[in-house]
Amino acid sequence: MAKTRAQENRAVRQEALREWLSKKCTAQHLVDNIDKIEALDHTSETFRNELDKYKVANDQRLRVMNKYLPDVRTVELTGEAGEAIQVASTFEFIPVGSNA
């Protein structure tokens, strides 16, 4: 089935957003913030504020990443040219109590 112009435009915008997010919201940012949290001086007066700042930043990055970047569990499979995948299965029925 051919895509409408609106669907094509939406796909282009989604891809651009995914690309931007993949550069902006990387796992490396999360790791860097974790390193910063570990390096915080827990005896300082600003410890709680700094900790909260990094926790919020990490939470927000994770939310954005989970929303817009594909998750392995949610990847859509399609056949060639975007068509549906054909799945065939066979089974053998053996009646209960049979010796077969």
Phi and psi restraints in degrees (range 20) as a CNS / XPLOR table:
assign (resid 1 and name C) (resid 2 and name N)
       (resid 2 and name CA) (resid 2 and name C) 1.0 -73.7 20.0 2
assign (resid 2 and name N) (resid 2 and name CA)
       (resid 2 and name C) (resid 3 and name N) 1.0 144.4 20.0 2
assign (resid 2 and name C) (resid 3 and name N)
       (resid 3 and name CA) (resid 3 and name C) 1.0 -82.9 20.0 2
assign (resid 3 and name N) (resid 3 and name CA)
       (resid 3 and name C) (resid 4 and name N) 1.0 146.3 20.0 2
assign (resid 3 and name C) (resid 4 and name N)
       (resid 4 and name CA) (resid 4 and name C) 1.0 -76.9 20.0 2
assign (resid 4 and name N) (resid 4 and name CA)
       (resid 4 and name C) (resid 5 and name N) 1.0 167.0 20.0 2
assign (resid 4 and name C) (resid 5 and name N)
       (resid 5 and name CA) (resid 5 and name C) 1.0 -62.0 20.0 2
assign (resid 5 and name N) (resid 5 and name CA)
       (resid 5 and name C) (resid 6 and name N) 1.0 -37.9 20.0 2
assign (resid 5 and name C) (resid 6 and name N)
       (resid 6 and name CA) (resid 6 and name C) 1.0 -63.9 20.0 2
assign (resid 6 and name N) (resid 6 and name CA)
       (resid 6 and name C) (resid 7 and name N) 1.0 -40.9 20.0 2
assign (resid 6 and name C) (resid 7 and name N)
       (resid 7 and name CA) (resid 7 and name C) 1.0 -65.5 20.0 2
assign (resid 7 and name N) (resid 7 and name CA)
       (resid 7 and name C) (resid 8 and name N) 1.0 -39.8 20.0 2
assign (resid 7 and name C) (resid 8 and name N)
       (resid 8 and name CA) (resid 8 and name C) 1.0 -65.2 20.0 2
assign (resid 8 and name N) (resid 8 and name CA)
       (resid 8 and name C) (resid 9 and name N) 1.0 -43.7 20.0 2
assign (resid 8 and name C) (resid 9 and name N)
       (resid 9 and name CA) (resid 9 and name C) 1.0 -62.4 20.0 2
assign (resid 9 and name N) (resid 9 and name CA)
       (resid 9 and name C) (resid 10 and name N) 1.0 -42.6 20.0 2
assign (resid 9 and name C) (resid 10 and name N)
       (resid 10 and name CA) (resid 10 and name C) 1.0 -62.1 20.0 2
assign (resid 10 and name N) (resid 10 and name CA)
       (resid 10 and name C) (resid 11 and name N) 1.0 -42.1 20.0 2
assign (resid 10 and name C) (resid 11 and name N)
       (resid 11 and name CA) (resid 11 and name C) 1.0 -62.3 20.0 2
assign (resid 11 and name N) (resid 11 and name CA)
       (resid 11 and name C) (resid 12 and name N) 1.0 -40.3 20.0 2
assign (resid 11 and name C) (resid 12 and name N)
       (resid 12 and name CA) (resid 12 and name C) 1.0 -64.2 20.0 2
assign (resid 12 and name N) (resid 12 and name CA)
       (resid 12 and name C) (resid 13 and name N) 1.0 -44.9 20.0 2
assign (resid 12 and name C) (resid 13 and name N)
       (resid 13 and name CA) (resid 13 and name C) 1.0 -64.4 20.0 2
assign (resid 13 and name N) (resid 13 and name CA)
       (resid 13 and name C) (resid 14 and name N) 1.0 -41.1 20.0 2
assign (resid 13 and name C) (resid 14 and name N)
       (resid 14 and name CA) (resid 14 and name C) 1.0 -62.8 20.0 2
assign (resid 14 and name N) (resid 14 and name CA)
       (resid 14 and name C) (resid 15 and name N) 1.0 -42.4 20.0 2
assign (resid 14 and name C) (resid 15 and name N)
       (resid 15 and name CA) (resid 15 and name C) 1.0 -65.5 20.0 2
assign (resid 15 and name N) (resid 15 and name CA)
       (resid 15 and name C) (resid 16 and name N) 1.0 -40.9 20.0 2
assign (resid 15 and name C) (resid 16 and name N)
       (resid 16 and name CA) (resid 16 and name C) 1.0 -63.6 20.0 2
assign (resid 16 and name N) (resid 16 and name CA)
       (resid 16 and name C) (resid 17 and name N) 1.0 -41.1 20.0 2
assign (resid 16 and name C) (resid 17 and name N)
       (resid 17 and name CA) (resid 17 and name C) 1.0 -65.0 20.0 2
assign (resid 17 and name N) (resid 17 and name CA)
       (resid 17 and name C) (resid 18 and name N) 1.0 -43.3 20.0 2
assign (resid 17 and name C) (resid 18 and name N)
       (resid 18 and name CA) (resid 18 and name C) 1.0 -60.3 20.0 2
assign (resid 18 and name N) (resid 18 and name CA)
       (resid 18 and name C) (resid 19 and name N) 1.0 -42.4 20.0 2
assign (resid 18 and name C) (resid 19 and name N)
       (resid 19 and name CA) (resid 19 and name C) 1.0 -63.6 20.0 2
assign (resid 19 and name N) (resid 19 and name CA)
       (resid 19 and name C) (resid 20 and name N) 1.0 -45.8 20.0 2
assign (resid 19 and name C) (resid 20 and name N)
       (resid 20 and name CA) (resid 20 and name C) 1.0 -61.5 20.0 2
assign (resid 20 and name N) (resid 20 and name CA)
       (resid 20 and name C) (resid 21 and name N) 1.0 -44.6 20.0 2
assign (resid 20 and name C) (resid 21 and name N)
       (resid 21 and name CA) (resid 21 and name C) 1.0 -67.4 20.0 2
assign (resid 21 and name N) (resid 21 and name CA)
       (resid 21 and name C) (resid 22 and name N) 1.0 -35.4 20.0 2
assign (resid 21 and name C) (resid 22 and name N)
       (resid 22 and name CA) (resid 22 and name C) 1.0 -65.3 20.0 2
assign (resid 22 and name N) (resid 22 and name CA)
       (resid 22 and name C) (resid 23 and name N) 1.0 -26.5 20.0 2
assign (resid 22 and name C) (resid 23 and name N)
       (resid 23 and name CA) (resid 23 and name C) 1.0 -85.5 20.0 2
assign (resid 23 and name N) (resid 23 and name CA)
       (resid 23 and name C) (resid 24 and name N) 1.0 -35.4 20.0 2
assign (resid 23 and name C) (resid 24 and name N)
       (resid 24 and name CA) (resid 24 and name C) 1.0 -87.0 20.0 2
assign (resid 24 and name N) (resid 24 and name CA)
       (resid 24 and name C) (resid 25 and name N) 1.0 -40.2 20.0 2
assign (resid 24 and name C) (resid 25 and name N)
       (resid 25 and name CA) (resid 25 and name C) 1.0 -111.5 20.0 2
assign (resid 25 and name N) (resid 25 and name CA)
       (resid 25 and name C) (resid 26 and name N) 1.0 70.8 20.0 2
assign (resid 25 and name C) (resid 26 and name N)
       (resid 26 and name CA) (resid 26 and name C) 1.0 -94.9 20.0 2
assign (resid 26 and name N) (resid 26 and name CA)
       (resid 26 and name C) (resid 27 and name N) 1.0 160.7 20.0 2
assign (resid 26 and name C) (resid 27 and name N)
       (resid 27 and name CA) (resid 27 and name C) 1.0 -62.9 20.0 2
assign (resid 27 and name N) (resid 27 and name CA)
       (resid 27 and name C) (resid 28 and name N) 1.0 -27.4 20.0 2
assign (resid 27 and name C) (resid 28 and name N)
       (resid 28 and name CA) (resid 28 and name C) 1.0 -62.2 20.0 2
assign (resid 28 and name N) (resid 28 and name CA)
       (resid 28 and name C) (resid 29 and name N) 1.0 -37.2 20.0 2
assign (resid 28 and name C) (resid 29 and name N)
       (resid 29 and name CA) (resid 29 and name C) 1.0 -60.1 20.0 2
assign (resid 29 and name N) (resid 29 and name CA)
       (resid 29 and name C) (resid 30 and name N) 1.0 -42.1 20.0 2
assign (resid 29 and name C) (resid 30 and name N)
       (resid 30 and name CA) (resid 30 and name C) 1.0 -63.6 20.0 2
assign (resid 30 and name N) (resid 30 and name CA)
       (resid 30 and name C) (resid 31 and name N) 1.0 -44.2 20.0 2
assign (resid 30 and name C) (resid 31 and name N)
       (resid 31 and name CA) (resid 31 and name C) 1.0 -64.1 20.0 2
assign (resid 31 and name N) (resid 31 and name CA)
       (resid 31 and name C) (resid 32 and name N) 1.0 -41.4 20.0 2
assign (resid 31 and name C) (resid 32 and name N)
       (resid 32 and name CA) (resid 32 and name C) 1.0 -60.7 20.0 2
assign (resid 32 and name N) (resid 32 and name CA)
       (resid 32 and name C) (resid 33 and name N) 1.0 -43.7 20.0 2
assign (resid 32 and name C) (resid 33 and name N)
       (resid 33 and name CA) (resid 33 and name C) 1.0 -65.4 20.0 2
assign (resid 33 and name N) (resid 33 and name CA)
       (resid 33 and name C) (resid 34 and name N) 1.0 -37.0 20.0 2
assign (resid 33 and name C) (resid 34 and name N)
       (resid 34 and name CA) (resid 34 and name C) 1.0 -63.3 20.0 2
assign (resid 34 and name N) (resid 34 and name CA)
       (resid 34 and name C) (resid 35 and name N) 1.0 -42.0 20.0 2
assign (resid 34 and name C) (resid 35 and name N)
       (resid 35 and name CA) (resid 35 and name C) 1.0 -60.8 20.0 2
assign (resid 35 and name N) (resid 35 and name CA)
       (resid 35 and name C) (resid 36 and name N) 1.0 -40.7 20.0 2
assign (resid 35 and name C) (resid 36 and name N)
       (resid 36 and name CA) (resid 36 and name C) 1.0 -65.5 20.0 2
assign (resid 36 and name N) (resid 36 and name CA)
       (resid 36 and name C) (resid 37 and name N) 1.0 -39.5 20.0 2
assign (resid 36 and name C) (resid 37 and name N)
       (resid 37 and name CA) (resid 37 and name C) 1.0 -61.7 20.0 2
assign (resid 37 and name N) (resid 37 and name CA)
       (resid 37 and name C) (resid 38 and name N) 1.0 -44.7 20.0 2
assign (resid 37 and name C) (resid 38 and name N)
       (resid 38 and name CA) (resid 38 and name C) 1.0 -63.9 20.0 2
assign (resid 38 and name N) (resid 38 and name CA)
       (resid 38 and name C) (resid 39 and name N) 1.0 -29.5 20.0 2
assign (resid 38 and name C) (resid 39 and name N)
       (resid 39 and name CA) (resid 39 and name C) 1.0 -84.8 20.0 2
assign (resid 39 and name N) (resid 39 and name CA)
       (resid 39 and name C) (resid 40 and name N) 1.0 -7.8 20.0 2
assign (resid 39 and name C) (resid 40 and name N)
       (resid 40 and name CA) (resid 40 and name C) 1.0 -63.3 20.0 2
assign (resid 40 and name N) (resid 40 and name CA)
       (resid 40 and name C) (resid 41 and name N) 1.0 145.2 20.0 2
assign (resid 40 and name C) (resid 41 and name N)
       (resid 41 and name CA) (resid 41 and name C) 1.0 -85.4 20.0 2
assign (resid 41 and name N) (resid 41 and name CA)
       (resid 41 and name C) (resid 42 and name N) 1.0 107.5 20.0 2
assign (resid 41 and name C) (resid 42 and name N)
       (resid 42 and name CA) (resid 42 and name C) 1.0 -70.5 20.0 2
assign (resid 42 and name N) (resid 42 and name CA)
       (resid 42 and name C) (resid 43 and name N) 1.0 -8.1 20.0 2
assign (resid 42 and name C) (resid 43 and name N)
       (resid 43 and name CA) (resid 43 and name C) 1.0 -94.1 20.0 2
assign (resid 43 and name N) (resid 43 and name CA)
       (resid 43 and name C) (resid 44 and name N) 1.0 -8.0 20.0 2
assign (resid 43 and name C) (resid 44 and name N)
       (resid 44 and name CA) (resid 44 and name C) 1.0 -76.6 20.0 2
assign (resid 44 and name N) (resid 44 and name CA)
       (resid 44 and name C) (resid 45 and name N) 1.0 159.6 20.0 2
assign (resid 44 and name C) (resid 45 and name N)
       (resid 45 and name CA) (resid 45 and name C) 1.0 -71.4 20.0 2
assign (resid 45 and name N) (resid 45 and name CA)
       (resid 45 and name C) (resid 46 and name N) 1.0 -24.8 20.0 2
assign (resid 45 and name C) (resid 46 and name N)
       (resid 46 and name CA) (resid 46 and name C) 1.0 -94.9 20.0 2
assign (resid 46 and name N) (resid 46 and name CA)
       (resid 46 and name C) (resid 47 and name N) 1.0 6.0 20.0 2
assign (resid 46 and name C) (resid 47 and name N)
       (resid 47 and name CA) (resid 47 and name C) 1.0 -54.6 20.0 2
assign (resid 47 and name N) (resid 47 and name CA)
       (resid 47 and name C) (resid 48 and name N) 1.0 -51.8 20.0 2
assign (resid 47 and name C) (resid 48 and name N)
       (resid 48 and name CA) (resid 48 and name C) 1.0 -61.2 20.0 2
assign (resid 48 and name N) (resid 48 and name CA)
       (resid 48 and name C) (resid 49 and name N) 1.0 -42.1 20.0 2
assign (resid 48 and name C) (resid 49 and name N)
       (resid 49 and name CA) (resid 49 and name C) 1.0 -65.5 20.0 2
assign (resid 49 and name N) (resid 49 and name CA)
       (resid 49 and name C) (resid 50 and name N) 1.0 -43.7 20.0 2
assign (resid 49 and name C) (resid 50 and name N)
       (resid 50 and name CA) (resid 50 and name C) 1.0 -65.1 20.0 2
assign (resid 50 and name N) (resid 50 and name CA)
       (resid 50 and name C) (resid 51 and name N) 1.0 -43.3 20.0 2
assign (resid 50 and name C) (resid 51 and name N)
       (resid 51 and name CA) (resid 51 and name C) 1.0 -60.7 20.0 2
assign (resid 51 and name N) (resid 51 and name CA)
       (resid 51 and name C) (resid 52 and name N) 1.0 -46.9 20.0 2
assign (resid 51 and name C) (resid 52 and name N)
       (resid 52 and name CA) (resid 52 and name C) 1.0 -60.8 20.0 2
assign (resid 52 and name N) (resid 52 and name CA)
       (resid 52 and name C) (resid 53 and name N) 1.0 -39.5 20.0 2
assign (resid 52 and name C) (resid 53 and name N)
       (resid 53 and name CA) (resid 53 and name C) 1.0 -60.2 20.0 2
assign (resid 53 and name N) (resid 53 and name CA)
       (resid 53 and name C) (resid 54 and name N) 1.0 -47.0 20.0 2
assign (resid 53 and name C) (resid 54 and name N)
       (resid 54 and name CA) (resid 54 and name C) 1.0 -70.6 20.0 2
assign (resid 54 and name N) (resid 54 and name CA)
       (resid 54 and name C) (resid 55 and name N) 1.0 -36.3 20.0 2
assign (resid 54 and name C) (resid 55 and name N)
       (resid 55 and name CA) (resid 55 and name C) 1.0 -64.6 20.0 2
assign (resid 55 and name N) (resid 55 and name CA)
       (resid 55 and name C) (resid 56 and name N) 1.0 -44.2 20.0 2
assign (resid 55 and name C) (resid 56 and name N)
       (resid 56 and name CA) (resid 56 and name C) 1.0 -64.2 20.0 2
assign (resid 56 and name N) (resid 56 and name CA)
       (resid 56 and name C) (resid 57 and name N) 1.0 -43.2 20.0 2
assign (resid 56 and name C) (resid 57 and name N)
       (resid 57 and name CA) (resid 57 and name C) 1.0 -59.8 20.0 2
assign (resid 57 and name N) (resid 57 and name CA)
       (resid 57 and name C) (resid 58 and name N) 1.0 -45.4 20.0 2
assign (resid 57 and name C) (resid 58 and name N)
       (resid 58 and name CA) (resid 58 and name C) 1.0 -65.4 20.0 2
assign (resid 58 and name N) (resid 58 and name CA)
       (resid 58 and name C) (resid 59 and name N) 1.0 -43.2 20.0 2
assign (resid 58 and name C) (resid 59 and name N)
       (resid 59 and name CA) (resid 59 and name C) 1.0 -60.1 20.0 2
assign (resid 59 and name N) (resid 59 and name CA)
       (resid 59 and name C) (resid 60 and name N) 1.0 -43.9 20.0 2
assign (resid 59 and name C) (resid 60 and name N)
       (resid 60 and name CA) (resid 60 and name C) 1.0 -67.5 20.0 2
assign (resid 60 and name N) (resid 60 and name CA)
       (resid 60 and name C) (resid 61 and name N) 1.0 -40.8 20.0 2
assign (resid 60 and name C) (resid 61 and name N)
       (resid 61 and name CA) (resid 61 and name C) 1.0 -61.7 20.0 2
assign (resid 61 and name N) (resid 61 and name CA)
       (resid 61 and name C) (resid 62 and name N) 1.0 -43.6 20.0 2
assign (resid 61 and name C) (resid 62 and name N)
       (resid 62 and name CA) (resid 62 and name C) 1.0 -62.5 20.0 2
assign (resid 62 and name N) (resid 62 and name CA)
       (resid 62 and name C) (resid 63 and name N) 1.0 -41.3 20.0 2
assign (resid 62 and name C) (resid 63 and name N)
       (resid 63 and name CA) (resid 63 and name C) 1.0 -61.0 20.0 2
assign (resid 63 and name N) (resid 63 and name CA)
       (resid 63 and name C) (resid 64 and name N) 1.0 -46.5 20.0 2
assign (resid 63 and name C) (resid 64 and name N)
       (resid 64 and name CA) (resid 64 and name C) 1.0 -65.2 20.0 2
assign (resid 64 and name N) (resid 64 and name CA)
       (resid 64 and name C) (resid 65 and name N) 1.0 -43.8 20.0 2
assign (resid 64 and name C) (resid 65 and name N)
       (resid 65 and name CA) (resid 65 and name C) 1.0 -61.2 20.0 2
assign (resid 65 and name N) (resid 65 and name CA)
       (resid 65 and name C) (resid 66 and name N) 1.0 -44.8 20.0 2
assign (resid 65 and name C) (resid 66 and name N)
       (resid 66 and name CA) (resid 66 and name C) 1.0 -67.5 20.0 2
assign (resid 66 and name N) (resid 66 and name CA)
       (resid 66 and name C) (resid 67 and name N) 1.0 -29.9 20.0 2
assign (resid 66 and name C) (resid 67 and name N)
       (resid 67 and name CA) (resid 67 and name C) 1.0 -77.6 20.0 2
assign (resid 67 and name N) (resid 67 and name CA)
       (resid 67 and name C) (resid 68 and name N) 1.0 -42.3 20.0 2
assign (resid 67 and name C) (resid 68 and name N)
       (resid 68 and name CA) (resid 68 and name C) 1.0 -106.7 20.0 2
assign (resid 68 and name N) (resid 68 and name CA)
       (resid 68 and name C) (resid 69 and name N) 1.0 -25.7 20.0 2
assign (resid 68 and name C) (resid 69 and name N)
       (resid 69 and name CA) (resid 69 and name C) 1.0 -93.2 20.0 2
assign (resid 69 and name N) (resid 69 and name CA)
       (resid 69 and name C) (resid 70 and name N) 1.0 138.3 20.0 2
assign (resid 69 and name C) (resid 70 and name N)
       (resid 70 and name CA) (resid 70 and name C) 1.0 -63.8 20.0 2
assign (resid 70 and name N) (resid 70 and name CA)
       (resid 70 and name C) (resid 71 and name N) 1.0 138.3 20.0 2
assign (resid 70 and name C) (resid 71 and name N)
       (resid 71 and name CA) (resid 71 and name C) 1.0 -100.0 20.0 2
assign (resid 71 and name N) (resid 71 and name CA)
       (resid 71 and name C) (resid 72 and name N) 1.0 145.3 20.0 2
assign (resid 71 and name C) (resid 72 and name N)
       (resid 72 and name CA) (resid 72 and name C) 1.0 -55.7 20.0 2
assign (resid 72 and name N) (resid 72 and name CA)
       (resid 72 and name C) (resid 73 and name N) 1.0 -34.9 20.0 2
assign (resid 72 and name C) (resid 73 and name N)
       (resid 73 and name CA) (resid 73 and name C) 1.0 -72.3 20.0 2
assign (resid 73 and name N) (resid 73 and name CA)
       (resid 73 and name C) (resid 74 and name N) 1.0 -17.3 20.0 2
assign (resid 73 and name C) (resid 74 and name N)
       (resid 74 and name CA) (resid 74 and name C) 1.0 -116.6 20.0 2
assign (resid 74 and name N) (resid 74 and name CA)
       (resid 74 and name C) (resid 75 and name N) 1.0 15.3 20.0 2
assign (resid 74 and name C) (resid 75 and name N)
       (resid 75 and name CA) (resid 75 and name C) 1.0 -72.2 20.0 2
assign (resid 75 and name N) (resid 75 and name CA)
       (resid 75 and name C) (resid 76 and name N) 1.0 130.3 20.0 2
assign (resid 75 and name C) (resid 76 and name N)
       (resid 76 and name CA) (resid 76 and name C) 1.0 -88.1 20.0 2
assign (resid 76 and name N) (resid 76 and name CA)
       (resid 76 and name C) (resid 77 and name N) 1.0 131.4 20.0 2
assign (resid 76 and name C) (resid 77 and name N)
       (resid 77 and name CA) (resid 77 and name C) 1.0 -99.6 20.0 2
assign (resid 77 and name N) (resid 77 and name CA)
       (resid 77 and name C) (resid 78 and name N) 1.0 135.6 20.0 2
assign (resid 77 and name C) (resid 78 and name N)
       (resid 78 and name CA) (resid 78 and name C) 1.0 -137.3 20.0 2
assign (resid 78 and name N) (resid 78 and name CA)
       (resid 78 and name C) (resid 79 and name N) 1.0 158.1 20.0 2
assign (resid 78 and name C) (resid 79 and name N)
       (resid 79 and name CA) (resid 79 and name C) 1.0 -82.9 20.0 2
assign (resid 79 and name N) (resid 79 and name CA)
       (resid 79 and name C) (resid 80 and name N) 1.0 -163.3 20.0 2
assign (resid 79 and name C) (resid 80 and name N)
       (resid 80 and name CA) (resid 80 and name C) 1.0 -62.9 20.0 2
assign (resid 80 and name N) (resid 80 and name CA)
       (resid 80 and name C) (resid 81 and name N) 1.0 141.4 20.0 2
assign (resid 80 and name C) (resid 81 and name N)
       (resid 81 and name CA) (resid 81 and name C) 1.0 58.6 20.0 2
assign (resid 81 and name N) (resid 81 and name CA)
       (resid 81 and name C) (resid 82 and name N) 1.0 27.6 20.0 2
assign (resid 81 and name C) (resid 82 and name N)
       (resid 82 and name CA) (resid 82 and name C) 1.0 77.2 20.0 2
assign (resid 82 and name N) (resid 82 and name CA)
       (resid 82 and name C) (resid 83 and name N) 1.0 9.7 20.0 2
assign (resid 82 and name C) (resid 83 and name N)
       (resid 83 and name CA) (resid 83 and name C) 1.0 -79.4 20.0 2
assign (resid 83 and name N) (resid 83 and name CA)
       (resid 83 and name C) (resid 84 and name N) 1.0 164.0 20.0 2
assign (resid 83 and name C) (resid 84 and name N)
       (resid 84 and name CA) (resid 84 and name C) 1.0 -66.5 20.0 2
assign (resid 84 and name N) (resid 84 and name CA)
       (resid 84 and name C) (resid 85 and name N) 1.0 149.4 20.0 2
assign (resid 84 and name C) (resid 85 and name N)
       (resid 85 and name CA) (resid 85 and name C) 1.0 -85.6 20.0 2
assign (resid 85 and name N) (resid 85 and name CA)
       (resid 85 and name C) (resid 86 and name N) 1.0 134.1 20.0 2
assign (resid 85 and name C) (resid 86 and name N)
       (resid 86 and name CA) (resid 86 and name C) 1.0 -91.2 20.0 2
assign (resid 86 and name N) (resid 86 and name CA)
       (resid 86 and name C) (resid 87 and name N) 1.0 128.2 20.0 2
assign (resid 86 and name C) (resid 87 and name N)
       (resid 87 and name CA) (resid 87 and name C) 1.0 -120.5 20.0 2
assign (resid 87 and name N) (resid 87 and name CA)
       (resid 87 and name C) (resid 88 and name N) 1.0 129.0 20.0 2
assign (resid 87 and name C) (resid 88 and name N)
       (resid 88 and name CA) (resid 88 and name C) 1.0 -121.2 20.0 2
assign (resid 88 and name N) (resid 88 and name CA)
       (resid 88 and name C) (resid 89 and name N) 1.0 139.5 20.0 2
assign (resid 88 and name C) (resid 89 and name N)
       (resid 89 and name CA) (resid 89 and name C) 1.0 -141.0 20.0 2
assign (resid 89 and name N) (resid 89 and name CA)
       (resid 89 and name C) (resid 90 and name N) 1.0 152.1 20.0 2
assign (resid 89 and name C) (resid 90 and name N)
       (resid 90 and name CA) (resid 90 and name C) 1.0 -128.7 20.0 2
assign (resid 90 and name N) (resid 90 and name CA)
       (resid 90 and name C) (resid 91 and name N) 1.0 152.8 20.0 2
assign (resid 90 and name C) (resid 91 and name N)
       (resid 91 and name CA) (resid 91 and name C) 1.0 -147.4 20.0 2
assign (resid 91 and name N) (resid 91 and name CA)
       (resid 91 and name C) (resid 92 and name N) 1.0 159.4 20.0 2
assign (resid 91 and name C) (resid 92 and name N)
       (resid 92 and name CA) (resid 92 and name C) 1.0 -113.4 20.0 2
assign (resid 92 and name N) (resid 92 and name CA)
       (resid 92 and name C) (resid 93 and name N) 1.0 127.2 20.0 2
assign (resid 92 and name C) (resid 93 and name N)
       (resid 93 and name CA) (resid 93 and name C) 1.0 -92.4 20.0 2
assign (resid 93 and name N) (resid 93 and name CA)
       (resid 93 and name C) (resid 94 and name N) 1.0 121.5 20.0 2
assign (resid 93 and name C) (resid 94 and name N)
       (resid 94 and name CA) (resid 94 and name C) 1.0 -116.9 20.0 2
assign (resid 94 and name N) (resid 94 and name CA)
       (resid 94 and name C) (resid 95 and name N) 1.0 114.6 20.0 2
assign (resid 94 and name C) (resid 95 and name N)
       (resid 95 and name CA) (resid 95 and name C) 1.0 -61.1 20.0 2
assign (resid 95 and name N) (resid 95 and name CA)
       (resid 95 and name C) (resid 96 and name N) 1.0 147.2 20.0 2
assign (resid 95 and name C) (resid 96 and name N)
       (resid 96 and name CA) (resid 96 and name C) 1.0 -63.8 20.0 2
assign (resid 96 and name N) (resid 96 and name CA)
       (resid 96 and name C) (resid 97 and name N) 1.0 134.7 20.0 2
assign (resid 96 and name C) (resid 97 and name N)
       (resid 97 and name CA) (resid 97 and name C) 1.0 88.1 20.0 2
assign (resid 97 and name N) (resid 97 and name CA)
       (resid 97 and name C) (resid 98 and name N) 1.0 -0.6 20.0 2
assign (resid 97 and name C) (resid 98 and name N)
       (resid 98 and name CA) (resid 98 and name C) 1.0 -84.0 20.0 2
assign (resid 98 and name N) (resid 98 and name CA)
       (resid 98 and name C) (resid 99 and name N) 1.0 156.5 20.0 2
assign (resid 98 and name C) (resid 99 and name N)
       (resid 99 and name CA) (resid 99 and name C) 1.0 -94.8 20.0 2
assign (resid 99 and name N) (resid 99 and name CA)
       (resid 99 and name C) (resid 100 and name N) 1.0 8.8 20.0 2
